[in-house]
Amino acid sequence: MENQEIINKVNDFLIDEFELEEDQLIPSASLKETLEIDSLDYVDLVVIIEKNFGFKVKGEDFANIKSLQDFYDYIIKRAQEN
């Protein structure tokens, strides 16, 4: 899967599952402050990532993910490892 395909897929589920607007999805957006993704949402994100990309996510993996770009980079890296 190409990087842009992964980004598009991530954006699609953020819009669908978290009711975000497409114009909110800029790489520098903070997951917590800008996108208002809270700790309960992270649980949903883990399930969605595992279902859509086929790899297990550990809670500590999210420790360094602050921006949407960090989130994209994490998923791209893990998807390419599989």
C-alpha positions as CSV (number, residue, x, y, z in Angstrom):
1,M,0.0,0.0,0.0
2,E,1.4,3.4,-1.0
3,N,1.9,6.2,1.6
4,Q,-0.9,8.4,0.1
5,E,-3.3,5.4,0.1
6,I,-2.6,5.0,3.8
7,I,-3.1,8.7,4.5
8,N,-6.4,8.7,2.6
9,K,-7.6,5.6,4.5
10,V,-6.6,7.2,7.8
11,N,-8.4,10.5,6.9
12,D,-11.5,8.5,5.8
13,F,-11.9,6.7,9.1
14,L,-11.1,9.9,11.1
15,I,-13.9,11.6,9.2
16,D,-16.3,8.7,9.5
17,E,-15.6,7.5,13.0
18,F,-14.8,10.7,14.8
19,E,-17.0,13.1,12.8
20,L,-14.1,15.3,11.8
21,E,-14.2,17.7,8.9
22,E,-11.8,17.2,6.0
23,D,-10.4,20.7,6.5
24,Q,-9.4,19.8,10.0
25,L,-7.1,17.1,8.8
26,I,-3.8,19.0,8.3
27,P,-0.5,17.2,9.1
28,S,0.4,19.7,11.9
29,A,-2.9,19.3,13.7
30,S,-2.6,18.1,17.3
31,L,-4.6,15.0,17.9
32,K,-5.6,16.1,21.4
33,E,-6.1,19.8,21.1
34,T,-7.0,20.4,17.5
35,L,-8.8,17.1,16.6
36,E,-10.1,16.7,20.2
37,I,-9.2,13.0,20.3
38,D,-9.3,11.9,24.0
39,S,-8.1,8.8,25.8
40,L,-11.3,6.9,25.0
41,D,-10.9,7.7,21.4
42,Y,-7.5,6.2,21.4
43,V,-9.0,2.8,22.3
44,D,-11.3,3.2,19.2
45,L,-8.2,4.2,17.1
46,V,-6.4,1.0,18.1
47,V,-9.3,-1.2,17.1
48,I,-9.7,0.7,13.8
49,I,-6.0,0.5,13.0
50,E,-5.8,-3.2,13.7
51,K,-8.9,-3.9,11.6
52,N,-7.8,-1.7,8.6
53,F,-4.1,-2.3,8.6
54,G,-3.6,-5.7,10.1
55,F,-1.1,-5.0,12.9
56,K,-1.3,-4.9,16.6
57,V,-0.9,-1.5,18.4
58,K,0.5,-1.1,21.8
59,G,-0.6,1.7,24.1
60,E,3.0,3.0,24.5
61,D,3.2,3.4,20.7
62,F,0.9,6.5,21.1
63,A,3.3,8.1,23.6
64,N,5.2,9.9,20.9
65,I,2.3,10.6,18.6
66,K,1.3,14.3,19.0
67,S,0.3,15.5,15.6
68,L,-1.6,14.0,12.7
69,Q,1.7,13.7,10.8
70,D,3.2,11.6,13.6
71,F,0.1,9.4,13.4
72,Y,0.5,9.0,9.6
73,D,4.2,8.3,10.0
74,Y,3.5,5.6,12.6
75,I,0.9,3.8,10.5
76,I,3.0,4.0,7.4
77,K,6.1,2.6,9.2
78,R,4.1,-0.2,10.8
79,A,2.2,-1.1,7.7
80,Q,5.4,-1.4,5.7
81,E,6.9,-3.6,8.4
82,N,4.1,-6.2,7.9
